[in-house]
Amino acid sequence: MLVAMNFGLVSRIISAYQPDPQTIINAFCKARTYFGQSSVMSYRWMLTMACIDRYTSSTDNVRLRKFANPHVASRVIFIIVIVWIIVPFHNWIFLNINGSACIWSSSFVATYNSALVVIFGFIVPTTVMMTCAVFINNNLRHIRNRRRNNVSTTIESPANRLFRVRERQTLIMLYVEIIFYIIFTLPWTIFTVYNALSLSVPNKTSDRIAIEGFLSFLTETIAYLYPTLSFYLYTLASRTFRQELVKVISAIMNNRNQCNNRVRRIVPI
């Protein structure tokens, strides 16, 4: 997402003070959309695969649990990056500057691109995330019932209580993540479809062009906001996350103080 923001947001900021390079440099017109789409899609599918990884790590099925390991994750990340380097290559061919706008030279490719964004950038990732959330909830319920059946006493142990609290916090974080993903991604998805359908509209008024430009800037900026909010969403939604964050900060500060206060003695070799 740092790649997408450098190509997407930086050019938007520059266009507020200087001529928009996207409308005067044809190579940048192609590169901005290509690298933005490639990196954003890679990010969304890594997030989707992370939800699947959470499901496989919480299941009772031994075969599925084998997929929740760093080696599989590294291979999946590599495959995702390769796929989304290749798939958006049509941006280099069919995006060109026409007049004062960077637009598609073919309405068919524009429709294909919007379908690609809607299906593989919103519908499929959102569906997989929501399905994984339901499956993870069921897996954790089974684990909780099994632990309850294994405990002979009716008094809940501190370990079980801690597990139950962390289970609830994990689900809250996952649900918040999915909800905000939908909220921040849906506007850009809708505008992408509208933009593809409106390419065939002739003689647009200057007011309509200005409104479309504003909506493009607004929806794209909102889509860029989601990756920057993960830390804040987790901090606000999960008490366990906040406690662990305090522990990490305290450990760093204590280690730093110990290093500063350590007595060093020089002795001959």
C-alpha positions as CSV (number, residue, x, y, z in Angstrom):
1,M,0.0,0.0,0.0
2,L,3.0,2.3,0.4
3,V,3.6,1.8,-3.4
4,A,0.0,2.6,-4.2
5,M,0.0,5.7,-2.0
6,N,3.2,7.0,-3.5
7,F,1.8,6.7,-7.0
8,G,-1.8,7.7,-6.1
9,L,-1.8,10.2,-3.3
10,V,1.4,12.0,-4.1
11,S,0.3,12.8,-7.6
12,R,-3.1,14.0,-6.2
13,I,-1.2,16.3,-3.8
14,I,1.0,17.6,-6.6
15,S,-2.0,18.3,-8.8
16,A,-3.3,20.8,-6.2
17,Y,-0.3,23.1,-6.8
18,Q,1.0,22.1,-10.2
19,P,-0.4,20.6,-13.4
20,D,-1.5,17.0,-12.8
21,P,1.3,14.8,-14.2
22,Q,-1.4,12.1,-15.0
23,T,-2.9,14.4,-17.6
24,I,0.3,15.6,-19.3
25,I,2.7,12.6,-19.1
26,N,1.3,9.5,-20.9
27,A,3.8,7.1,-19.3
28,F,2.8,8.3,-15.8
29,C,-0.9,8.0,-16.8
30,K,-0.3,4.3,-17.4
31,A,2.1,3.7,-14.5
32,R,0.0,5.3,-11.9
33,T,-3.0,3.1,-12.6
34,Y,-1.0,0.0,-13.1
35,F,1.1,0.2,-9.9
36,G,-1.9,1.4,-8.0
37,Q,-4.1,-1.5,-9.1
38,S,-1.3,-4.1,-8.8
39,S,-0.4,-3.1,-5.2
40,V,-3.9,-2.5,-4.0
41,M,-5.1,-5.9,-5.3
42,S,-2.0,-7.6,-3.8
43,Y,-2.8,-6.0,-0.4
44,R,-6.5,-7.0,-0.5
45,W,-5.7,-10.6,-1.4
46,M,-3.0,-10.9,1.2
47,L,-5.6,-9.6,3.7
48,T,-8.1,-12.2,2.4
49,M,-5.5,-15.0,2.7
50,A,-4.7,-13.9,6.2
51,C,-8.4,-14.5,7.1
52,I,-8.1,-18.0,5.6
53,D,-4.9,-18.5,7.6
54,R,-6.8,-17.5,10.8
55,Y,-9.5,-20.1,9.9
56,T,-7.0,-22.9,9.3
57,S,-5.1,-22.2,12.5
58,S,-8.3,-22.5,14.6
59,T,-9.8,-25.6,13.0
60,D,-9.8,-29.1,14.5
61,N,-8.9,-30.6,11.1
62,V,-5.3,-31.6,11.2
63,R,-4.8,-31.4,7.4
64,L,-6.2,-27.9,7.2
65,R,-4.0,-26.8,10.2
66,K,-0.9,-27.8,8.2
67,F,-1.6,-24.8,5.9
68,A,-1.2,-22.4,8.8
69,N,2.6,-22.2,8.7
70,P,5.2,-19.6,7.5
71,H,6.3,-21.7,4.6
72,V,2.8,-21.8,3.0
73,A,2.3,-18.1,3.8
74,S,5.5,-17.2,2.0
75,R,4.5,-19.2,-1.1
76,V,1.0,-17.7,-1.1
77,I,2.4,-14.1,-0.8
78,F,4.8,-14.8,-3.7
79,I,2.0,-16.2,-5.9
80,I,-0.3,-13.3,-5.1
81,V,2.4,-10.8,-6.1
82,I,3.2,-12.5,-9.3
83,V,-0.5,-12.8,-10.3
84,W,-1.2,-9.1,-9.6
85,I,1.9,-8.1,-11.5
86,I,0.6,-9.9,-14.6
87,V,-3.2,-9.4,-14.5
88,P,-3.3,-5.5,-14.6
89,F,-0.9,-5.3,-17.6
90,H,-3.8,-4.1,-19.8
91,N,-3.2,-0.7,-18.1
92,W,0.0,-0.2,-20.1
93,I,-1.8,-0.8,-23.4
94,F,-5.2,0.7,-23.2
95,L,-4.8,3.8,-20.9
96,N,-3.9,7.0,-22.7
97,I,-4.2,10.7,-22.3
98,N,-7.2,12.0,-24.3
99,G,-7.6,15.7,-24.1
100,S,-7.0,16.6,-20.5
101,A,-7.9,13.2,-18.9
102,C,-6.3,9.8,-18.5
103,I,-8.9,7.5,-19.8
104,W,-9.4,4.1,-21.4
105,S,-9.1,4.0,-25.2
106,S,-11.6,1.1,-25.4
107,S,-15.0,0.8,-23.7
108,F,-14.7,-3.0,-23.6
109,V,-11.4,-2.8,-21.7
110,A,-13.0,-0.3,-19.3
111,T,-15.8,-2.6,-18.7
112,Y,-13.4,-5.5,-18.2
113,N,-11.3,-3.4,-15.8
114,S,-14.4,-2.4,-13.7
115,A,-15.5,-6.1,-13.6
116,L,-12.1,-7.1,-12.4
117,V,-12.1,-4.5,-9.6
118,V,-15.7,-5.3,-8.5
119,I,-15.3,-9.1,-8.6
120,F,-11.7,-9.6,-7.4
121,G,-11.3,-6.4,-5.5
122,F,-14.5,-6.3,-3.6
123,I,-17.0,-9.2,-4.0
124,V,-14.7,-12.2,-3.6
125,P,-12.5,-10.8,-0.8
126,T,-15.5,-9.6,1.2
127,T,-17.3,-12.9,0.7
128,V,-14.2,-14.9,1.8
129,M,-13.6,-12.6,4.8
130,M,-17.2,-12.9,6.0
131,T,-17.2,-16.7,5.4
132,C,-14.0,-17.1,7.3
133,A,-15.3,-15.0,10.2
134,V,-18.3,-17.3,10.5
135,F,-16.1,-20.4,10.3
136,I,-13.7,-19.0,12.9
137,N,-16.5,-18.3,15.2
138,N,-17.7,-21.9,14.9
139,N,-14.2,-23.2,15.4
140,L,-13.7,-21.2,18.6
141,R,-17.1,-22.3,19.9
142,H,-16.1,-25.9,19.4
143,I,-12.8,-25.3,21.2
144,R,-14.6,-23.6,24.1
145,N,-17.1,-26.5,24.4
146,R,-14.3,-29.1,24.3
147,R,-12.4,-27.2,27.0
148,R,-15.6,-26.9,29.1
149,N,-16.2,-30.6,28.8
150,N,-12.7,-31.5,29.8
151,V,-12.9,-29.5,33.0
152,S,-14.5,-31.5,35.8
153,T,-15.2,-28.6,38.0
154,T,-17.8,-25.9,37.5
155,I,-15.4,-23.1,38.5
156,E,-13.8,-21.5,35.5
157,S,-10.0,-21.6,35.6
158,P,-8.0,-18.4,35.0
159,A,-6.5,-20.0,31.8
160,N,-10.0,-20.7,30.4
161,R,-11.2,-17.3,31.3
162,L,-8.2,-15.7,29.6
163,F,-8.8,-17.9,26.5
164,R,-12.5,-16.9,26.4
165,V,-11.6,-13.1,26.7
166,R,-9.0,-13.4,23.9
167,E,-11.4,-15.4,21.7
168,R,-14.0,-12.7,22.0
169,Q,-11.5,-9.9,21.4
170,T,-10.2,-11.7,18.3
171,L,-13.7,-12.0,16.8
172,I,-14.4,-8.3,17.5
173,M,-11.2,-7.3,15.8
174,L,-12.0,-9.5,12.8
175,Y,-15.6,-8.2,12.5
176,V,-14.4,-4.6,12.8
177,E,-11.8,-5.2,10.1
178,I,-14.4,-6.6,7.7
179,I,-17.0,-3.9,8.4
180,F,-14.5,-1.1,7.8
181,Y,-13.1,-2.8,4.7
182,I,-16.6,-2.8,3.2
183,I,-17.2,0.8,4.2
184,F,-13.9,2.2,2.8
185,T,-13.8,0.0,-0.4
186,L,-17.4,0.2,-1.6
187,P,-17.5,3.9,-2.7
188,W,-14.4,3.4,-5.0
189,T,-15.9,0.1,-6.4
190,I,-19.2,1.9,-7.3
191,F,-17.4,4.8,-8.9
192,T,-15.3,2.4,-11.0
193,V,-18.4,0.8,-12.4
194,Y,-20.0,4.2,-13.0
195,N,-16.9,5.5,-14.7
196,A,-16.8,2.5,-17.1
197,L,-20.5,3.0,-18.0
198,S,-20.2,6.7,-18.6
199,L,-17.3,6.5,-21.1
200,S,-19.8,6.2,-23.9
201,V,-21.7,9.4,-22.9
202,P,-20.9,12.1,-25.4
203,N,-20.5,15.8,-24.8
204,K,-20.3,15.9,-21.0
205,T,-20.9,19.3,-19.5
206,S,-18.1,21.0,-17.6
207,D,-20.1,20.7,-14.4
208,R,-20.4,16.9,-14.8
209,I,-16.7,16.6,-15.6
210,A,-15.9,18.5,-12.4
211,I,-18.2,16.5,-10.3
212,E,-16.8,13.2,-11.7
213,G,-13.3,14.4,-11.0
214,F,-14.2,15.3,-7.4
215,L,-15.9,11.9,-6.8
216,S,-12.9,10.1,-8.3
217,F,-10.6,12.0,-5.9
218,L,-12.9,11.4,-2.9
219,T,-13.6,7.7,-3.4
220,E,-9.9,6.9,-4.2
221,T,-8.7,8.8,-1.1
222,I,-11.2,6.9,1.1
223,A,-10.0,3.6,-0.3
224,Y,-6.4,4.6,0.6
225,L,-7.5,5.4,4.1
226,Y,-8.3,1.8,5.1
227,P,-4.8,0.3,5.3
228,T,-3.7,3.2,7.5
229,L,-6.5,2.6,10.1
230,S,-5.6,-1.0,11.1
231,F,-3.6,0.1,14.2
232,Y,-6.3,2.5,15.3
233,L,-9.2,0.0,14.7
234,Y,-7.4,-2.7,16.7
235,T,-6.5,-0.3,19.5
236,L,-10.1,1.0,19.8
237,A,-11.8,-2.4,19.4
238,S,-9.7,-4.7,21.5
239,R,-8.8,-4.3,25.2
240,T,-6.3,-7.2,24.9
241,F,-4.6,-5.5,22.0
242,R,-4.2,-2.3,24.1
243,Q,-2.8,-4.3,27.0
244,E,-0.3,-6.1,24.8
245,L,0.7,-2.7,23.2
246,V,1.3,-1.2,26.7
247,K,3.4,-4.3,27.6
248,V,5.5,-3.9,24.4
249,I,6.1,-0.2,24.9
250,S,7.0,-0.8,28.6
251,A,9.4,-3.6,27.7
252,I,11.1,-1.3,25.1
253,M,11.4,1.6,27.7
254,N,12.7,-0.7,30.4
255,N,15.3,-2.2,28.1
256,R,16.4,1.2,27.0
257,N,16.7,2.4,30.7
258,Q,18.7,-0.7,31.5
259,C,21.1,-0.1,28.6
260,N,21.6,3.5,29.7
261,N,22.2,2.6,33.4
262,R,24.4,-0.4,32.8
263,V,27.9,0.0,34.3
264,R,30.7,-0.7,31.8
265,R,34.1,-1.7,33.1
266,I,37.2,-1.7,30.9
267,V,39.7,-4.4,31.7
268,P,43.0,-5.4,30.0
269,I,42.9,-8.3,27.6
